[in-house]
Amino acid sequence: MSQPEEIAGTETEIKRESARRTRRSFVVGGAAAAAGYCLWRLAGSGKEDGRQLPALRRAFQTDAAIMRTVFDERGLSPTYPLSHATKLRLNGTVGLNQILKPESWRLQLIGVANPERFPHYAKDVTSWNCEYGSDLQPEEESVDLKSAPGNGGVSKTGAAVPPPAPAGASLNPGGAVDSDAGAALAARIEAMVRNSAKKPHQGADEAGPSASGPDRHTPGLLLTIDDIAKLPQVELVTQFKCIEGWSQIVQWGGVRLRDLIDAYPPAKIKGKDPRYVYMETPDGNYYGGYDMSAARHPQSLLVTHMGGKPLTQPHGAPLRLHMPIKYGYKQLKRIGLISYMNTRPDDYWTKLGYDWYAGL
């Protein structure tokens, strides 16, 4: 039975239109697939920046720029009743390998305006060396040892597993020598190499040495813990947040970092106030950089007490940083150096794949 002419014409037009749209869909789909493949290749190419592909590192930087624009690190972190505070678990041991003799500790403060006017002035703060005892033993069985993405963390017993030493970090990495004379010679050669280095401390942990550590013969101040304790004392009950997904409410006691900065103000660099603060442990193994706005935040503390008791060495005694607007990996323990800078400082965990900004 033949179809009416109007129906036959409509069916022909529908088939023609369907074929046209099918061809267009294949062309668009193919172009989208090709573009996606090119973007995938582009995102996966290029030299890594801090163990991150360039596209991922740029994503970190974009997020940081947005956070700075929206919040400008002005916001205050929530505070809690003292009854909510708990004992903070350990969250890393980098820079805390040995027991520090407290009386030998000094805070090296670099970049202060007219440092000669202070009684703590030293022509070369890097010549000061802290003294150490035996290996530091964790005070708790459970240690959360952060590692670079993809690396291990703790042993089956919960003990920290140190990362492998970088190649060439030691002339006698296994500690094995043929004789006492051989051991003495190895130690002497290591000391000569160390003393000939431009910087007094060359970090030997997973991230390697910092590019922001001071050179030898750098002037500055050498402060004792008593000097720091003369600043106004502050207590906070705020939350410590680890980037690995856990958090705890902790009681902190110490002095505001901004009070230290005001007491020992930075010198201008090329006519401008420095934009960053850099910190590292006395051995140079752990280090971090911070925007001056974060350092001057009213809740950024140089901590001397935790839970109403003096800070313990596994938690960073005699001085550690608490910055509740940042993740825990930015909260440096056992601070041995604070330096004012105008170039963005090096950062331990940024070298291992994390974000430099680390804002919450």
C-alpha positions as CSV (number, residue, x, y, z in Angstrom):
1,M,0.0,0.0,0.0
2,S,1.6,3.3,-1.1
3,Q,2.0,6.1,1.4
4,P,0.5,9.6,0.8
5,E,2.9,12.0,-0.8
6,E,3.0,14.2,2.2
7,I,4.1,11.3,4.5
8,A,6.7,10.0,2.0
9,G,8.3,13.5,1.8
10,T,8.4,13.9,5.5
11,E,10.1,10.5,6.0
12,T,12.7,11.4,3.4
13,E,13.4,14.7,5.1
14,I,13.7,12.9,8.5
15,K,16.2,10.4,7.2
16,R,18.3,13.2,5.6
17,E,18.3,15.2,8.8
18,S,19.1,12.2,10.9
19,A,22.1,11.3,8.7
20,R,23.3,14.9,8.9
21,R,23.1,15.0,12.6
22,T,24.8,11.6,12.9
23,R,27.8,12.8,10.8
24,R,28.0,16.0,12.9
25,S,27.9,14.0,16.1
26,F,30.8,11.8,14.9
27,V,32.8,14.9,13.9
28,V,32.2,16.6,17.3
29,G,32.9,13.5,19.2
30,G,36.1,12.8,17.4
31,A,37.3,16.4,17.9
32,A,36.4,16.2,21.6
33,A,38.3,12.9,22.0
34,A,41.3,14.4,20.2
35,A,41.2,17.5,22.4
36,G,40.9,15.4,25.5
37,Y,43.9,13.3,24.5
38,C,46.0,16.4,23.8
39,L,45.1,17.9,27.2
40,W,45.9,14.6,28.9
41,R,49.3,14.5,27.2
42,L,49.9,18.2,28.0
43,A,49.0,17.7,31.7
44,G,51.2,14.7,31.9
45,S,54.2,16.3,30.2
46,G,56.9,18.7,31.4
47,K,59.5,18.7,34.2
48,E,58.1,18.0,37.6
49,D,57.9,20.8,40.2
50,G,58.2,19.4,43.7
51,R,57.2,15.9,42.5
52,Q,54.1,17.3,40.9
53,L,53.4,17.7,37.2
54,P,53.3,21.3,36.1
55,A,49.5,21.3,35.5
56,L,48.9,20.0,39.1
57,R,51.4,22.5,40.6
58,R,49.6,25.3,38.7
59,A,46.3,24.0,40.2
60,F,47.8,24.3,43.7
61,Q,49.0,27.9,42.9
62,T,45.6,28.8,41.5
63,D,43.8,27.5,44.6
64,A,46.2,29.5,46.8
65,A,45.6,32.7,44.8
66,I,41.8,32.3,45.1
67,M,42.1,31.7,48.9
68,R,44.3,34.8,49.3
69,T,41.8,36.9,47.4
70,V,38.7,35.7,49.2
71,F,40.1,35.4,52.8
72,D,43.5,37.1,52.8
73,E,44.3,35.0,55.9
74,R,42.2,37.4,58.0
75,G,39.7,34.8,59.3
76,L,40.1,33.4,62.8
77,S,40.0,29.6,63.4
78,P,37.3,28.4,65.9
79,T,38.3,28.2,69.5
80,Y,37.0,25.6,72.0
81,P,36.4,25.1,75.7
82,L,39.4,23.7,77.6
83,S,37.3,20.6,78.4
84,H,37.4,19.7,74.7
85,A,41.2,19.6,74.5
86,T,43.1,16.3,74.1
87,K,46.7,15.1,74.0
88,L,48.1,15.6,70.5
89,R,49.3,12.6,68.7
90,L,52.8,12.7,67.1
91,N,52.7,13.6,63.5
92,G,56.2,13.4,62.2
93,T,59.8,13.2,63.4
94,V,61.8,15.0,60.7
95,G,64.4,17.2,62.4
96,L,63.9,15.5,65.8
97,N,66.3,12.5,65.4
98,Q,68.3,13.2,68.6
99,I,67.6,14.5,72.1
100,L,68.5,18.2,72.2
101,K,70.3,19.5,75.2
102,P,68.0,22.4,76.1
103,E,70.7,24.7,77.5
104,S,72.5,24.6,74.2
105,W,69.5,25.8,72.2
106,R,69.4,29.3,70.7
107,L,66.9,30.8,68.2
108,Q,68.8,32.3,65.3
109,L,66.9,35.3,64.2
110,I,68.1,36.8,60.8
111,G,67.0,39.9,58.9
112,V,66.3,42.1,61.9
113,A,66.6,45.9,61.4
114,N,69.8,47.2,63.0
115,P,70.6,44.0,64.9
116,E,73.7,45.6,66.5
117,R,71.4,47.5,68.9
118,F,70.3,44.3,70.7
119,P,72.4,42.6,73.3
120,H,71.7,39.3,71.6
121,Y,73.7,40.4,68.5
122,A,76.2,38.0,66.9
123,K,78.4,38.6,63.9
124,D,77.8,35.0,62.8
125,V,74.7,33.3,64.2
126,T,75.5,30.2,62.1
127,S,78.6,29.5,64.2
128,W,76.3,28.5,67.1
129,N,75.8,24.8,67.3
130,C,73.3,23.0,69.5
131,E,74.4,19.9,71.4
132,Y,72.6,16.6,71.3
133,G,72.4,13.4,73.3
134,S,71.1,10.0,72.3
135,D,68.5,9.2,69.7
136,L,65.1,10.5,70.4
137,Q,62.5,7.9,71.4
138,P,58.8,8.6,70.7
139,E,56.8,9.1,73.8
140,E,53.8,7.3,72.3
141,E,53.4,3.9,70.5
142,S,51.4,5.5,67.7
143,V,53.4,7.8,65.5
144,D,51.8,9.3,62.4
145,L,54.8,9.7,60.2
146,K,53.9,11.7,57.1
147,S,55.5,10.6,53.9
148,A,55.7,11.9,50.4
149,P,52.8,10.7,48.2
150,G,53.3,7.0,47.4
151,N,56.0,6.4,50.1
152,G,55.6,4.2,53.2
153,G,55.1,5.6,56.7
154,V,55.3,3.3,59.8
155,S,56.3,-0.2,60.5
156,K,53.9,-3.0,61.6
157,T,54.8,-2.1,65.2
158,G,53.8,1.5,64.7
159,A,57.4,2.7,64.9
160,A,58.6,5.4,62.5
161,V,60.3,4.1,59.4
162,P,62.9,6.6,58.3
163,P,63.2,7.4,54.6
164,P,66.3,6.2,52.8
165,A,69.2,8.5,53.0
166,P,69.9,10.4,49.8
167,A,72.7,9.1,47.7
168,G,76.0,10.6,48.8
169,A,74.6,11.9,52.1
170,S,77.2,10.1,54.0
171,L,80.7,8.8,53.3
172,N,80.1,5.9,55.6
173,P,76.3,5.2,55.3
174,G,76.2,1.8,56.9
175,G,78.5,2.7,59.8
176,A,80.8,-0.2,58.9
177,V,84.6,0.3,58.7
178,D,87.5,-1.9,58.7
179,S,89.2,-0.4,61.7
180,D,89.0,2.4,64.3
181,A,91.5,4.3,62.1
182,G,89.2,3.9,59.2
183,A,86.3,5.3,61.2
184,A,88.3,8.2,62.4
185,L,89.4,9.0,58.8
186,A,85.8,8.8,57.5
187,A,84.6,11.1,60.3
188,R,87.5,13.6,59.5
189,I,86.7,13.6,55.8
190,E,83.0,14.2,56.5
191,A,83.8,17.1,58.8
192,M,86.0,18.7,56.2
193,V,83.3,18.4,53.5
194,R,80.7,19.8,55.9
195,N,82.9,22.7,57.0
196,S,83.7,23.6,53.4
197,A,80.1,23.9,52.4
198,K,78.6,27.3,51.9
199,K,75.8,26.7,54.3
200,P,76.4,25.4,57.9
201,H,73.5,22.9,57.7
202,Q,72.7,20.7,54.7
203,G,69.5,18.8,55.2
204,A,70.1,15.1,54.8
205,D,66.5,13.9,55.0
206,E,64.1,12.9,52.2
207,A,63.6,16.4,50.7
208,G,67.3,17.3,50.8
209,P,68.9,20.6,51.7
210,S,67.0,23.9,51.8
211,A,67.9,26.6,49.3
212,S,66.8,29.3,51.9
213,G,69.1,28.4,54.8
214,P,71.6,31.1,55.8
215,D,75.1,31.2,54.5
216,R,78.0,31.0,56.9
217,H,79.0,34.2,58.6
218,T,75.5,35.6,58.5
219,P,74.9,38.2,61.3
220,G,71.7,38.2,63.5
221,L,70.4,37.6,67.0
222,L,70.8,34.5,69.2
223,L,67.8,34.4,71.5
224,T,67.3,32.1,74.5
225,I,64.0,30.6,75.5
226,D,64.0,33.0,78.4
227,D,64.2,35.9,76.0
228,I,61.2,34.6,74.2
229,A,59.3,34.0,77.4
230,K,59.5,37.7,78.2
231,L,57.0,38.4,75.4
232,P,53.3,38.4,76.3
233,Q,52.0,34.9,77.1
234,V,49.0,33.6,75.2
235,E,46.8,30.4,75.5
236,L,44.6,29.1,72.8
237,V,42.4,26.0,72.4
238,T,42.2,25.4,68.7
239,Q,42.1,22.5,66.3
240,F,45.2,20.9,64.7
241,K,44.3,19.5,61.3
242,C,46.5,16.9,59.5
243,I,46.3,16.8,55.7
244,E,46.0,13.0,56.1
245,G,42.5,13.3,57.4
246,W,42.5,13.5,61.2
247,S,42.2,16.5,63.6
248,Q,42.4,17.1,67.3
249,I,41.5,20.0,69.6
250,V,44.6,21.0,71.6
251,Q,45.5,23.5,74.3
252,W,48.5,25.6,73.3
253,G,50.6,28.1,75.3
254,G,53.3,30.4,74.2
255,V,53.8,33.8,72.5
256,R,52.4,35.2,69.3
257,L,54.7,35.1,66.4
258,R,53.7,38.7,65.5
259,D,54.8,39.8,69.0
260,L,58.3,38.4,68.3
261,I,58.3,40.2,64.9
262,D,57.3,43.5,66.6
263,A,59.9,43.1,69.3
264,Y,62.6,42.3,66.7
265,P,61.3,44.0,63.5
266,P,62.6,43.1,60.1
267,A,64.8,45.3,58.1
268,K,63.5,46.6,54.8
269,I,64.6,44.9,51.7
270,K,65.1,47.3,48.7
271,G,62.9,49.8,50.6
272,K,60.1,47.3,51.2
273,D,59.0,45.2,54.2
274,P,59.9,41.5,53.7
275,R,57.0,39.4,52.5
276,Y,57.9,36.0,54.0
277,V,59.2,34.3,57.1
278,Y,61.4,31.2,56.9
279,M,62.0,28.6,59.6
280,E,64.1,25.5,60.0
281,T,65.2,23.1,62.6
282,P,68.7,23.4,64.2
283,D,70.0,20.5,62.0
284,G,68.6,22.0,58.8
285,N,66.6,18.8,58.0
286,Y,63.1,20.3,58.3
287,Y,62.1,23.8,57.0
288,G,59.2,25.8,56.0
289,G,58.2,29.1,54.5
290,Y,55.2,31.4,55.3
291,D,53.6,34.6,54.1
292,M,54.2,37.5,56.5
293,S,50.4,37.8,56.7
294,A,50.2,34.3,58.1
295,A,53.1,34.9,60.4
296,R,51.4,38.0,61.8
297,H,48.0,36.3,62.1
298,P,46.8,36.7,65.8
299,Q,46.5,32.9,66.2
300,S,50.0,32.0,65.0
301,L,51.9,31.0,68.1
302,L,55.4,30.1,69.0
303,V,54.5,27.3,71.4
304,T,56.4,26.5,74.6
305,H,53.5,24.6,76.4
306,M,51.0,22.1,75.3
307,G,48.1,20.8,77.5
308,G,49.2,23.1,80.3
309,K,52.6,21.4,80.5
310,P,56.0,22.3,79.0
311,L,56.5,21.1,75.5
312,T,58.2,17.7,75.2
313,Q,61.0,17.0,72.7
314,P,58.9,14.6,70.5
315,H,56.4,17.5,70.1
316,G,59.2,20.0,69.3
317,A,60.6,21.5,72.5
318,P,61.8,24.0,73.3
319,L,59.9,25.9,70.6
320,R,57.4,24.9,67.9
321,L,54.9,26.6,65.6
322,H,51.2,26.4,65.8
323,M,49.3,28.0,62.9
324,P,45.7,26.9,62.9
325,I,45.0,28.5,59.6
326,K,47.4,26.0,58.0
327,Y,47.6,22.2,57.8
328,G,49.8,20.5,60.3
329,Y,52.7,19.9,58.0
330,K,53.4,23.6,58.0
331,Q,53.6,23.7,61.8
332,L,57.4,23.3,62.3
333,K,58.8,21.6,65.4
334,R,62.0,22.4,67.2
335,I,62.5,25.8,65.6
336,G,66.1,26.8,65.4
337,L,66.0,29.5,62.9
338,I,63.6,32.3,61.9
339,S,64.6,34.5,58.9
340,Y,62.8,37.4,57.3
341,M,62.9,37.2,53.5
342,N,61.6,38.8,50.4
343,T,61.7,35.8,48.1
344,R,59.4,32.8,48.7
345,P,61.3,30.4,51.0
346,D,62.0,26.8,50.3
347,D,59.6,24.3,52.0
348,Y,60.3,20.7,52.9
349,W,56.9,19.2,52.0
350,T,56.4,21.3,48.9
351,K,59.5,19.4,47.5
352,L,57.7,16.2,48.2
353,G,54.5,16.9,46.4
354,Y,52.4,19.0,48.8
355,D,51.1,22.5,48.5
356,W,53.3,25.4,49.7
357,Y,50.3,27.5,50.8
358,A,48.5,24.7,52.8
359,G,45.7,27.1,53.8
360,L,42.5,25.9,55.5
